[in-house]
């Protein structure tokens, strides 16, 4: 009996040691930052996966920050909720990552959590959209696009496409309200509307950068209009909204493209360029999602003891039917 209890005690001890060891492995895997000195640890908070652009952007980050290149990437998808992003950033602060990469859903509400990152001495690189903080030094650098100038390119195309003085009937589908992409692209259209009194804004709706929400909003508008609206231009703030708008317009018997409604979008992802080539989408203004390498440059500058430039903008093109060749479609990375 005595021998039996001694054996039991030894076994229990061994099991406990084993469990503790397993627990350490689990902790390590969860935080992902235990063999820290070997890697530059990047804690990234992504908006979500609402659009083709966003998926390409996440892919670019994952391809850039690999262990082979000396990084450990902690990736969090916030499912388009700011509170999830704030939670992720706080977790990264606790884990004492080396850098925080933040792609904010909206501009406001970041002051406190970025102060916390500052107190912890962690540089914050804001990517894609911007944050609106009282103390701009809370942001180490920003990498992204100039959304107002993208909007201006779209507006200039409309000005060139339709003779001046002609009445134009425009439907505007906005992106996620309060995001920099929405604010800039909307401001460019608003400025054009006040410059052209002959342009008439028929309707403005929130498409939240998604195909499904835009399809619903557009169908609702078309089905409930007291008389069938004459529409010249649908200004969509991203490609996925344009897919939803075209679907809804066609379901109601509208023709999209030459001789029909000019649908405009931003991003210029692969499927949108196919729609430009097929003539359904009249204009695509590029917004480059391959931002990983640019963020890496900023990190490498800081690692080398340099102070990076505050703002890094990306070069972007404009596509109409003549610009989209098979070679371009084949070589398109996103
Ligand atoms: O245009 C849209 C995405 O902020 C630039 O967000 C980004 C926008 C992009 O979901 O497709």
Boltz pocket constraint, residues with backbone or C-beta under 6 A from the ligand:
constraints:
  - pocket:
      binder: B
      contacts: [[A, 50], [A, 51], [A, 52], [A, 53], [A, 54], [A, 128], [A, 129], [A, 179], [A, 181], [A, 209], [A, 237], [A, 238], [A, 239], [A, 240], [A, 266], [A, 267], [A, 287]]
      max_distance: 6.0
